[in-house]
Amino acid sequence: MKIKVITLFPAMVETVLEESLLGKARAKGILSIDVVNLRDFTEGRHQVADDYPYGGGAGMVLKPEPIFRTVESLKKELPDARVIYLSPQGERFDHEMAQSLAADTRPQIFLCGRYEGIDERARVALVDREISIGDYVLNGGELAALVVIEAAARFVPGVLGDDRSADQDSFSDGLLDYPHFTRPPDFEGMKVPEVLLSGNHENIRVWRRKEALRATWLKRPELLTRMEQEGRLSAEDMRFLREISGTDA
Ligand code: 6GU
């Protein structure tokens, strides 16, 4: 993925992107992510990026000129780039969107709003896609951009390392994840399920599938409804679900 992040708070974004798997993937060149300071495209001694909203009311609005200048300057270098604006008014981000962003070969410019948002003329003229990470309001798009970038980057080959893959995660098969255990086998009387110690791969597969179905049935039943409608539950799944729902989980 080739990404530019436009923000008034570059340090907030950069510190997160330097760490952990994202930092390593950037160092290896698997991910190219540059943070661009919107302030660098403001004018005058005070480098003002925001202004009062026409019509009155609380808060400030990001001025159009610096946003146009920043995006136009990036697009000169990357003419096929897509501009993604992070805002609570956007399409709701999910697993499928993360996967499709990761598969998009075009450069992606993430534009982080602040305060009450950006001037509508910049949004209409420059933005290709508006994304929200959920129904609540953040102080700006920075944390949302980081959420979107991290979730998408997990689908880029090499980001998770050799022996891991995002298609083993929760949601990849439409279900929540099954529980995980590591040593010791008995921690203060709390034991690891016997089947996981058995080495019987078929029994382990069945246990994990049942536990994934049980977790989903208990915590996110609407996901099962959707999977059933999409024909993504096997005859075995349906049998497991009857077992689970008949036994108070
Ligand atoms: Cl993308 N931005 C802001 N400011 N708040 C949000 C959001 C985005 N997604 C949910 N809340």
Boltz pocket constraint, residues with backbone or C-beta under 6 A from the ligand:
constraints:
  - pocket:
      binder: B
      contacts: [[A, 85], [A, 86], [A, 87], [A, 88], [A, 90], [A, 113], [A, 115], [A, 131], [A, 132], [A, 133], [A, 134], [A, 135], [A, 136], [A, 137], [A, 138], [A, 139], [A, 140], [A, 141], [A, 144], [A, 145]]
      max_distance: 6.0
